[in-house]
Amino acid sequence: MAPLKILLCGDVQGRLNQLFKRVSSVNKAAGPFDALLCVGQFFPDSVEGLEEFNGYIEGRFKIPIPTYFIGDYGAGSPKILSEALKDPSNKGFKMEGYRVCDNLYWLKGSGKFSFHGLSVAYLSGRRSPSGTQFGTYSQDDVDALRALAEDPETVDIFLTNEWPSGVTNRTTSKVPGEISDSAGNDPTVSELVTEIKPRYHVAGTMGVYFDREPYANVDALHATRFLGLSPVGNKDKQKFIHAISPTPASTMSKAELSAKPPNTTLCPYTNVDKSAPPEGATKRPTDSTSESQYWRYDVSKKRQKHGDGGDDRLCFKFVSSGSCPRGNKCQFRHDEEASEQYSRGVCFDFLNKGRCEKGPDCNFKHSLQEEGDRSAPRAASSNRSRECWFCLSSPNVESHLITSVGENYYCALAKGPLLPDHVLILPIEHTPNTLSLPLECEKELDQLQSGLKAYFKKQGKETVFFEWVNKRGTHANLQVVPIPSSRASVVRDIFNMAAEKLGFKFTMVKEGRPALRTQFDRSCGLFYVEVPGGDILLHVVEENENFPAQFGREVLAGLLNVADKADWRNCKLGKEDETKMAERFKNAFQEYDPNQ
């Protein structure tokens, strides 16, 4: 049998013409290659890239070799992937990939599959608290990979979008300056790769090429090689495609598997000062950590239930829900007291390892809690989401008003609108304002705003955006109101006059939302309005200031000569009329919608 040949690729970002031209060239010169595995963002950055992208999805252009991707985010991804899931051939759970079109497969969530004898594991999406269907991974995805780590089979290739935190530790290779501060690295990925111990770990998203020298794994024969790949067509011409020809570990002898290059380093993710395991050592998950590497949550054995597989690590499924479908076949520890601590809001990683690498990003507690303290942040957040009118997961959401859904934001028509095209841009996750979302969400918001501006421009209108950021707010809504172009020049003056009547003056922000974010202080509220032309008028609302919650709407109602609509409750329509209005807008906006 001929040796396998695999191509690895970084963020495609929708540049399929350039990618497959390169693949065909490499395939002709050094092939044939059996597959192309892509990490990082696979879909385009903006709606402009979808015409080229859809040429392949719709079959007008051919994909030369089987191609697999995990970067299920970018312009058009929700629509394309939703359609793929409707395909009858994609029914059921397919770890080996969901077919998107001929020779293109989406590796969804997390899993492991065999490709011509190679064991390939993957984690799709990115770390995010939003839990959206596309583009993010869930705790269940992570837990499933932790369970897979118990399988004695060696994983040949592990695919992630984000880089693991700490990958540059102990390296003697030159580290690109762009990653020296570890920004954008994911601690969850470093935990997973420490447990899975793959022979190759491939990641994207950082925008640079980095081929780390191999490192030895704790309590495993083989070394791991980390490879970070650049985006397709990057301006610095860094390497975005890489060829490997790995022999499946399942066919290798112990001597072949344990052979290590002379430049092999210690594992970058642990503080264990160990050399490579001695000849004859085997991968033993039971003993894969030592006291110096992890601290284990110590409880009385009499409180454990089932799952006594000899491993000291906690079962996330049991800890989080109180039960585990694997029962006594589970390789992780089922501990009632740990489950009780989790219900009181204690971090799972703290219970399991005695430490948490998420730092301020973690919403859980890092100390044991006394009985009666059950203020689990995520549980409370979940309850708020169920009660919130604007959370997509809430039974109270007015779904008939929704016109577009992206990765982090969705659009809906306003209930009780000033005008038929009065739009709200809302975060998918339960967030009090748009300024508190991660910086990477700004690109998607900018695309939505640009699409709405272009849509209204064609109708001879300009667009006004405003948001009231109340520190006690519940779910953010950035309001979008079109106005006649003939009135655009007076918007700034009208808002300034209204401010003077209330006894304050706006601050001008000329550098857009990046500068606006620097003005955001969680200790106080603020109101801002983006006027035609892009300038932003900002007012910081002091603690005891009596600022009218409907200020933006009231000013625009006056500008549009519909003062009676200043209160949304005077503008309510029946559900049938709202549904027709939303459908009309959705159809008309489709051409400009970045989520289409």
Sequence and secondary structure as in RCSB ss.txt:
>XXXX:A:sequence
MAPLKILLCGDVQGRLNQLFKRVSSVNKAAGPFDALLCVGQFFPDSVEGLEEFNGYIEGRFKIPIPTYFIGDYGA
GSPKILSEALKDPSNKGFKMEGYRVCDNLYWLKGSGKFSFHGLSVAYLSGRRSPSGTQFGTYSQDDVDALRALAE
DPETVDIFLTNEWPSGVTNRTTSKVPGEISDSAGNDPTVSELVTEIKPRYHVAGTMGVYFDREPYANVDALHATR
FLGLSPVGNKDKQKFIHAISPTPASTMSKAELSAKPPNTTLCPYTNVDKSAPPEGATKRPTDSTSESQYWRYDVS
KKRQKHGDGGDDRLCFKFVSSGSCPRGNKCQFRHDEEASEQYSRGVCFDFLNKGRCEKGPDCNFKHSLQEEGDRS
APRAASSNRSRECWFCLSSPNVESHLITSVGENYYCALAKGPLLPDHVLILPIEHTPNTLSLPLECEKELDQLQS
GLKAYFKKQGKETVFFEWVNKRGTHANLQVVPIPSSRASVVRDIFNMAAEKLGFKFTMVKEGRPALRTQFDRSCG
LFYVEVPGGDILLHVVEENENFPAQFGREVLAGLLNVADKADWRNCKLGKEDETKMAERFKNAFQEYDPNQ
>XXXX:A:secstr
     EEEE   TT HHHHHHHHHHHHHHH   SEEEE S  S SSGGGHHHHHHHHTTSS  SS EEE    ST
THHHHHHHHHHSGGG S  TT EEEETTEEE  SEEEEEETTEEEEEE SB  TT  SSSB  HHHHHHHHHHTT
SSS  SEEEESS BTTTTTT  S   GGGTT TT BHHHHHHHHHH  SEEEE SSSS EE   EE TT SSEEE
EEE   TT TT    EEEE    GGGS HHHHH   TT B  TT      S  TT    GGGS  TTT       
GGGB S  SS  SB HHHHHHS  TTGGG SSB BHHHHHHHHTTB HHHHHHS  TTGGG  SBSS   TT   
 HHHHHHHHHHH SS TTSTT  GGGEEEE SSEEEEE SS SSTT EEEEESS  S GGGS GGGHHHHHHHHH
HHHHHHHHTTEEEEEEEEE TT  S  EEEEEEEGGGGGGHHHHHHHHHHHHT   EEE S HHHHHHT  TTSE
EEEEE TTS EEEEEE TT    TTHHHHHHHHHTT GGGSSGGGG   HHHHHHHHHHHHHHHGGG TT 
